[in-house]
Amino acid sequence: MFSSASSTYNLKRPARCIAALAPQEESPEEEQQGGISSSRFVVGTCSLREPNELHVLGFHEESNELLCHQALSHPNEIWGVSPSPTDPSLLVTCSNGAKAGQNNGGVGFKVSLWRLPTPDPNDDPLHEHVMGGERGHPLEPIGEPLAELGGLKAAATAMLWSPPGGGSTSSRGGAGEFVTLADGLLKRWNLGDGRFEEAGSATVCEGGQGGGATAAGRGAPAAAWDPHRPVEVATAASCSVTCWDLRTMKATTSVAEAHRFAVRDLDYNPNKPFCLATCGEDRLIKFWDLRRPNAPVKTIVGHDHWVNTVKYNRFHDQLLVSGSSDCMVHLWRVSSVSSAPLLEPEDDDAGGLDGDAGGDSGGGFGGGSNGSKGEAADIRVRTFDEHEESVYSLAWSASDAWVMASLSYDGLVVLNHVPSTEKYKILL
């Protein structure tokens, strides 16, 4: 629980996406063994020349190791992965290579729903990727998809499951509701009967399908489902952010110039309604109160290059992690805009992020209250520098509040922990 050493796992091929798997129930035998992984992640490869795979990774606390529990073959490059928040065996992937005849006979993209096969309990976890299962457990086939959505011109940049217990936007119930952002369109789907049934659509990028988006999704690169108001989803497109009502598929709130350059990612505060974090190619991380979207409530200079991804801690919204093309991962404490701000910051926090809040007209906290105690409680807790290439994806553990994993394009997965001193400041 209080480990601070990082753990790594090398896929040895390009990769773009990692996500946390929902906690799974342990058998009585596993509970007696101890050290069984509670933090599990799935990562997909994106190789042009080699077969692509999905790896299920688990962190073992007693040995402080990140090990591969399953290696599954997957058709074509994996551009995105989205596990079910309630069922650890269900996940959705986005891959290229549509079947002949789809998308005017070209090679397009598709979204596929999978059920992971049950792993063999006799297989030993691996310390690193081994091509084709040369040792340890062999490479398993992933099987046939439960449902597919094909004919996409570009990769889906967001695939979102409805928040657990968040209600439904339709009379059919929310358990099978799903949202995609692809080809400049935000679409709501009902999952059932082995197919995606469209339930609503909105144009996010001008021009409809395509919308200027490339395979990397620069047209509309990100979306997030509001955990407090499950009828709303926020999307990023170019420099702007827009919130959509899924019942009507109409825009409700818009931030026209959220960043000077393109927005790369966004994430809702899990504990504080109407609060959204964004990051962009201007190196900035911004925090917004969507009830007053004219200016951010706080801006910090996050990195030395594009900030590709930003993610709130699901349990403690004072904590935020960001990844960048500068190969760095930063862990932030942004207490002043959290649901539980620190009232008496420590002496070593003096100065906070005041020096970072600049370079943009929206800089500073609360419209110019720099130097306040709330600002001093905001610091960059730690920088993790194990990566040597751009960091494309981040994920907090779904079962351990203090564990996070990052993925760089070269396929290196690094698992890190929130420092013990920071845990005590939050918990005590």
C-alpha positions in Angstrom: 0.0 0.0 0.0 2.9 2.4 0.8 5.3 1.4 -2.0 6.9 4.2 -3.9 9.0 2.3 -6.4 7.8 2.3 -10.0 7.1 -0.9 -11.9 7.4 -1.4 -15.7 6.1 -3.7 -18.4 7.4 -3.5 -22.0 5.1 -4.5 -24.9 8.1 -4.1 -27.3 5.9 -2.7 -30.0 4.0 0.6 -30.5 1.0 1.3 -28.4 -1.5 4.2 -27.9 -4.1 3.1 -25.3 -4.3 1.9 -21.8 -7.3 1.6 -19.5 -8.1 0.3 -16.0 -10.2 -2.8 -15.7 -13.1 -3.0 -13.2 -12.2 -4.9 -10.0 -12.8 -8.7 -10.2 -14.0 -11.0 -7.4 -11.2 -13.2 -5.9 -11.7 -16.8 -5.2 -11.1 -18.1 -1.7 -7.9 -19.7 -2.9 -6.6 -16.4 -4.3 -7.4 -14.6 -1.1 -5.4 -17.1 0.9 -2.4 -16.8 -1.4 -2.1 -13.0 -0.8 -0.3 -10.6 -3.2 -3.0 -11.2 -5.9 -3.3 -8.2 -8.1 -6.1 -5.8 -7.3 -5.1 -3.2 -9.9 -5.6 -4.5 -13.4 -5.1 -2.7 -16.7 -5.6 -3.5 -20.4 -3.3 -2.2 -23.1 -3.5 -2.6 -26.9 -0.7 -2.5 -29.5 -0.7 -0.4 -32.7 1.9 -1.9 -34.9 1.9 -1.7 -38.7 4.2 -4.6 -39.3 3.6 -7.1 -36.5 0.5 -8.8 -35.2 -1.4 -6.7 -32.7 -2.3 -7.8 -29.2 -4.3 -7.0 -26.1 -2.5 -7.5 -22.8 -4.2 -7.7 -19.4 -1.7 -6.5 -16.8 -1.9 -6.9 -13.0 0.0 -5.2 -10.3 1.3 -7.5 -7.5 1.9 -5.5 -4.4 4.0 -7.9 -2.4 6.6 -8.2 -5.2 6.0 -4.7 -6.6 5.7 -6.2 -10.1 3.5 -5.4 -13.1 2.8 -8.7 -14.8 1.0 -9.9 -17.8 -2.0 -12.1 -16.9 -3.3 -12.6 -20.5 -2.0 -11.9 -24.0 -4.7 -12.0 -26.6 -4.4 -11.7 -30.4 -6.3 -8.8 -31.9 -7.0 -8.1 -35.6 -5.3 -5.0 -36.9 -4.0 -1.9 -35.1 -5.7 -0.9 -31.8 -6.4 2.8 -31.6 -8.5 2.8 -28.5 -9.7 0.6 -25.7 -12.6 1.1 -23.3 -13.5 -1.5 -20.7 -16.9 -1.8 -19.1 -16.9 0.1 -15.7 -18.9 -2.8 -14.1 -18.0 -6.0 -16.0 -14.2 -6.7 -16.1 -14.7 -9.2 -18.9 -16.3 -6.7 -21.4 -14.4 -4.2 -23.4 -14.6 -2.2 -26.6 -11.8 -1.6 -29.0 -11.3 0.7 -32.1 -9.2 -0.8 -34.8 -8.4 -0.2 -38.5 -9.0 -2.5 -41.4 -12.7 -2.7 -42.3 -13.9 -5.6 -44.3 -13.9 -5.4 -48.0 -16.9 -3.5 -49.3 -17.2 -1.3 -46.2 -16.4 2.4 -46.4 -16.5 2.4 -50.2 -14.1 -0.6 -50.4 -11.4 1.3 -48.5 -9.6 0.4 -45.4 -11.6 2.1 -42.6 -12.0 1.8 -38.9 -14.4 -0.2 -36.7 -15.5 -0.4 -33.1 -15.8 -3.9 -31.7 -17.3 -5.2 -28.5 -15.5 -8.2 -27.0 -15.8 -10.6 -24.0 -12.4 -11.5 -22.7 -11.8 -15.3 -22.5 -11.4 -16.7 -19.0 -7.6 -17.0 -18.3 -6.0 -20.4 -17.6 -5.3 -20.5 -13.8 -2.2 -22.7 -14.5 -0.5 -19.9 -16.5 2.3 -18.0 -14.8 2.2 -14.2 -15.2 5.0 -12.7 -17.4 7.4 -9.9 -16.5 7.5 -8.5 -20.1 6.0 -9.1 -23.5 7.3 -12.2 -25.3 6.6 -12.3 -29.1 4.0 -14.9 -29.8 4.1 -16.4 -26.4 7.6 -17.9 -26.7 7.6 -18.6 -23.0 4.9 -18.6 -20.3 1.3 -18.8 -21.4 0.7 -18.9 -25.2 -0.9 -16.1 -27.2 -4.7 -16.6 -26.9 -7.3 -15.9 -29.6 -9.7 -13.1 -28.5 -12.5 -14.8 -30.3 -15.4 -13.3 -32.3 -16.7 -9.8 -31.4 -20.2 -9.7 -29.7 -21.0 -6.6 -31.8 -19.3 -4.4 -34.4 -19.7 -0.9 -35.8 -17.9 -0.6 -39.1 -17.4 1.8 -41.9 -15.7 4.6 -40.0 -13.4 6.9 -42.0 -11.3 7.7 -38.9 -10.5 6.2 -35.6 -13.1 6.7 -32.8 -11.4 9.1 -30.4 -13.8 8.4 -27.6 -15.8 5.3 -26.7 -17.7 5.9 -23.4 -19.8 3.6 -21.3 -22.7 5.2 -19.4 -21.6 5.9 -15.8 -22.5 3.2 -13.3 -25.8 3.9 -11.5 -26.2 7.2 -13.4 -29.6 6.5 -14.8 -30.6 6.4 -18.4 -31.2 8.9 -21.2 -33.9 6.6 -22.7 -36.7 4.4 -21.6 -34.7 1.3 -22.4 -32.3 1.6 -19.4 -28.7 2.7 -19.1 -26.9 -0.6 -18.7 -26.4 -0.9 -22.5 -25.9 2.8 -23.4 -22.7 3.8 -25.1 -21.3 6.9 -26.8 -18.8 7.2 -29.6 -17.0 10.2 -31.1 -15.8 9.5 -34.6 -15.9 11.1 -38.0 -16.8 14.4 -36.4 -20.0 13.0 -35.0 -21.1 12.3 -31.4 -23.4 9.3 -31.4 -25.4 7.6 -28.7 -26.0 3.8 -29.0 -28.0 1.1 -27.3 -26.0 -2.1 -27.0 -28.0 -5.2 -27.2 -29.0 -8.2 -29.4 -25.4 -8.4 -30.8 -25.4 -5.0 -32.4 -25.0 -1.2 -31.9 -28.4 0.5 -32.3 -28.1 4.2 -32.9 -30.2 6.4 -30.6 -29.0 9.9 -31.4 -26.4 11.9 -33.2 -24.8 15.4 -33.2 -22.2 17.1 -35.4 -19.2 18.1 -33.3 -16.9 19.2 -36.2 -18.1 21.4 -39.0 -18.6 19.4 -42.2 -20.3 16.4 -40.6 -18.5 13.1 -41.3 -14.8 13.5 -41.4 -15.0 17.0 -40.1 -11.3 17.6 -40.8 -10.4 14.8 -38.5 -7.4 12.6 -39.2 -6.8 9.0 -38.1 -5.2 10.5 -35.0 -8.4 12.4 -34.2 -7.2 16.0 -34.4 -10.6 17.2 -35.5 -12.4 16.0 -32.3 -9.9 14.3 -30.1 -11.7 13.6 -26.9 -15.0 13.3 -25.0 -16.0 12.7 -21.3 -19.3 11.6 -19.8 -20.5 13.8 -16.9 -20.6 11.5 -13.8 -23.0 13.9 -12.0 -25.4 14.6 -14.8 -25.4 11.4 -16.9 -27.5 13.1 -19.6 -24.5 15.2 -20.6 -21.2 14.5 -22.5 -18.4 17.0 -23.1 -16.4 17.0 -26.3 -13.3 18.7 -27.5 -13.0 20.0 -31.1 -10.1 22.1 -32.2 -9.7 24.8 -29.5 -13.2 24.5 -28.2 -15.2 22.5 -25.7 -18.9 21.8 -26.0 -21.3 20.0 -23.6 -24.2 18.0 -25.2 -27.6 16.9 -23.8 -27.8 13.3 -24.9 -31.7 13.4 -24.8 -31.9 16.0 -27.5 -28.3 15.8 -28.9 -28.2 19.6 -28.6 -25.4 21.7 -27.2 -26.0 23.1 -23.7 -22.7 24.9 -22.9 -19.8 25.9 -25.1 -16.3 27.3 -24.4 -15.3 28.7 -27.8 -11.6 29.3 -27.1 -10.8 27.0 -24.3 -7.1 26.8 -25.4 -5.0 28.9 -27.7 -4.1 25.8 -29.7 -6.0 22.5 -30.0 -7.5 20.8 -27.0 -6.1 17.3 -26.6 -8.1 15.8 -23.7 -10.6 16.6 -21.0 -12.0 15.0 -17.8 -14.8 15.7 -15.4 -14.1 16.2 -11.7 -15.6 13.0 -10.1 -16.6 14.6 -6.9 -17.4 18.2 -7.7 -20.3 18.9 -10.2 -19.9 21.3 -13.2 -16.0 21.1 -12.9 -13.9 20.1 -15.9 -10.2 19.9 -16.6 -8.8 20.3 -20.1 -5.3 20.2 -21.6 -3.9 21.2 -24.9 -1.2 21.8 -27.4 -0.5 25.2 -25.7 1.2 23.2 -22.8 -1.6 24.3 -20.4 -3.9 22.5 -18.1 -7.1 24.5 -17.3 -9.9 24.0 -14.8 -13.4 25.2 -15.6 -16.6 25.8 -13.8 -19.1 25.2 -16.6 -21.7 27.4 -14.9 -19.3 30.3 -15.7 -17.5 29.2 -18.8 -16.1 32.7 -19.8 -12.8 32.0 -18.2 -11.0 29.1 -16.4 -10.9 29.2 -12.6 -7.3 28.1 -12.8 -4.6 27.6 -15.4 -1.2 25.9 -14.9 1.7 25.4 -17.4 1.7 21.6 -17.3 4.6 20.6 -19.6 7.3 21.6 -22.0 5.3 20.3 -25.0 1.8 19.2 -25.9 -0.2 17.9 -22.9 -1.8 14.8 -24.5 -3.8 13.5 -21.6 -5.1 14.5 -18.2 -7.0 12.3 -15.7 -8.6 13.0 -12.3 -8.1 10.6 -9.5 -11.4 8.8 -9.2 -11.4 8.8 -5.4 -9.6 12.0 -4.4 -10.2 14.9 -6.8 -7.3 16.9 -5.3 -5.1 14.7 -7.4 -4.6 14.9 -11.1 -2.1 13.2 -13.5 -1.0 14.5 -16.9 1.1 13.0 -19.7 2.9 14.8 -22.5 4.9 14.7 -25.7 7.8 15.8 -23.5 7.9 12.2 -22.3 7.0 13.2 -18.7 4.2 12.3 -16.4 3.3 14.9 -13.8 1.3 14.2 -10.6 -0.5 17.4 -9.4 -2.3 18.4 -6.2 -4.9 21.0 -7.2 -6.6 21.4 -3.9 -8.0 24.9 -4.4 -10.4 23.7 -7.1 -11.3 20.4 -5.5 -14.2 19.3 -3.4 -12.0 19.1 -0.3 -9.4 21.9 -0.3 -6.5 21.9 2.2 -7.2 24.6 4.8 -3.7 24.9 6.2 -1.1 24.1 3.5 2.4 22.8 4.6 5.4 25.2 4.6 7.0 23.2 1.7 4.0 24.0 -0.4 4.7 27.7 -0.3 4.5 29.3 -3.7 2.4 26.5 -5.1 1.7 26.7 -8.8 1.6 30.5 -8.9 4.7 30.7 -11.0 3.1 28.2 -13.5 -0.1 30.0 -13.9 0.6 32.2 -16.8 1.3 32.5 -20.5 -2.4 32.8 -21.3 -5.1 35.3 -20.7 -7.0 32.9 -18.6 -4.1 32.3 -16.2 -4.4 32.4 -12.4 -7.0 31.2 -9.9 -10.3 32.8 -9.3 -9.7 35.8 -11.5 -6.5 37.0 -10.0 -6.3 35.8 -6.4 -2.7 34.6 -6.9 -0.8 34.2 -3.7 -3.8 33.0 -1.6 -3.6 30.1 0.8 -5.7 28.1 -1.6 -3.1 28.7 -4.3 -0.3 27.6 -2.1 -2.0 24.3 -1.6 -1.6 23.6 -5.3 1.7 22.0 -6.2 3.3 19.6 -8.7 3.7 16.6 -6.3 6.1 14.6 -8.5 7.4 14.1 -12.0 7.8 10.6 -13.3 10.5 10.5 -16.0 10.8 6.8 -16.9 9.4 7.2 -20.4 11.6 8.0 -23.4 8.9 8.7 -26.0 5.6 10.6 -26.0 3.1 9.6 -23.3 -0.2 9.0 -25.0 -2.4 7.4 -22.4 -2.9 7.4 -18.6 -5.2 5.4 -16.3 -5.8 5.5 -12.5 -6.4 2.1 -11.0 -10.1 1.3 -10.5 -9.5 -0.4 -7.2 -6.5 1.4 -5.6 -6.7 5.2 -5.2 -3.0 5.6 -5.0 -1.9 3.6 -8.2 -1.7 5.0 -11.8 -0.3 3.6 -15.0 1.1 5.5 -18.0 1.8 4.4 -21.6 4.3 5.8 -24.1 4.3 5.2 -27.8 7.2 2.7 -27.7 5.0 0.3 -25.7 6.5 1.0 -22.2 3.9 0.8 -19.4 5.0 2.4 -16.1 3.1 2.0 -12.9 3.6 4.6 -10.2 2.2 5.4 -6.8 1.1 8.6 -5.0 3.8 9.4 -2.5 3.0 8.4 1.1 3.5 12.0 2.3 0.8 13.1 -0.1 -1.6 10.4 1.0 -1.3 11.5 4.6 -2.1 15.1 3.7 -5.3 14.0 2.0 -6.4 11.4 4.5 -5.5 13.1 7.8 
